[in-house]
């Protein structure tokens, strides 16, 4: 039987496949910015924010490998109406 090559799972590899969400309706721009900084430093893959915070997160993460996921209206309907 042919032996498969060993794959090594590391914390870094796991983080590169995870998203972190801050979706509470009372989240502030400062909280989003602080989380974005942490995710950039730690090497996570995505930040999930309410759509009202998309520009803040994207601006803070510009040039990094962290993507921004805009959760539209989830779960509290926290979206701009205009």
C-alpha positions as CSV (number, residue, x, y, z in Angstrom):
1,X,0.0,0.0,0.0
2,X,1.3,3.4,-1.0
3,X,1.9,5.7,2.0
4,X,0.3,9.2,1.7
5,X,2.5,12.2,2.4
6,X,2.0,13.6,5.9
7,X,0.1,16.9,6.0
8,X,0.9,19.2,8.9
9,X,-1.9,21.3,10.2
10,X,-0.8,24.5,11.9
11,X,-2.6,27.3,13.7
12,X,-1.5,29.6,11.0
13,X,-3.1,27.4,8.3
14,X,-6.3,27.1,10.3
15,X,-6.5,30.9,10.7
16,X,-6.1,31.4,7.0
17,X,-9.4,29.6,6.5
18,X,-11.5,31.2,9.2
19,X,-13.7,34.2,9.3
20,X,-14.4,36.3,12.4
21,X,-17.7,38.2,12.8
22,X,-18.7,41.3,14.7
23,X,-22.3,41.7,13.9
24,X,-23.8,43.2,17.0
25,X,-26.0,46.2,16.2
26,X,-24.2,48.4,18.6
27,X,-20.7,47.8,17.1
28,X,-18.8,51.0,16.7
29,X,-16.3,52.0,14.0
30,X,-13.6,51.9,16.6
31,X,-14.5,48.3,17.5
32,X,-14.5,47.3,13.8
33,X,-11.1,49.0,13.3
34,X,-9.6,47.3,16.3
35,X,-10.9,43.9,15.2
36,X,-9.6,44.5,11.6
37,X,-6.2,45.3,13.0
38,X,-6.2,42.1,15.0
39,X,-7.2,39.9,12.1
40,X,-4.5,41.4,9.9
41,X,-1.9,40.8,12.6
42,X,-3.1,37.3,13.3
43,X,-3.6,36.2,9.7
44,X,-7.3,35.4,9.6
45,X,-9.0,35.2,6.2
46,X,-12.2,37.2,6.5
47,X,-13.9,39.8,8.7
48,X,-17.7,39.7,8.6
49,X,-19.4,43.0,9.5
50,X,-22.8,44.6,9.0
51,X,-23.0,46.4,5.7
52,X,-22.9,49.8,7.5
53,X,-19.3,49.0,8.5
54,X,-18.0,47.7,5.2
55,X,-16.1,50.8,4.2
56,X,-14.5,51.1,7.6
57,X,-13.3,47.4,7.5
58,X,-12.2,47.6,3.9
59,X,-10.2,50.8,4.5
60,X,-8.5,49.4,7.5
61,X,-7.6,46.2,5.7
62,X,-6.5,47.6,2.4
63,X,-3.4,45.9,1.1
64,X,-3.8,42.9,3.5
65,X,-4.9,39.4,2.7
66,X,-8.0,39.7,5.0
67,X,-11.2,39.9,3.0
68,X,-14.4,41.8,4.0
69,X,-17.8,40.1,4.1
70,X,-20.8,42.4,4.3
71,X,-23.7,40.8,6.0
72,X,-26.7,42.6,4.7
73,X,-29.4,43.0,7.3
74,X,-28.2,40.1,9.4
75,X,-29.6,39.4,11.9
76,X,-31.0,42.7,13.1
77,X,-31.8,44.6,10.0
78,X,-28.9,47.0,10.7
79,X,-28.6,48.6,7.3
80,X,-28.9,52.1,5.9
81,X,-32.2,52.9,4.3
82,X,-30.8,55.5,2.0
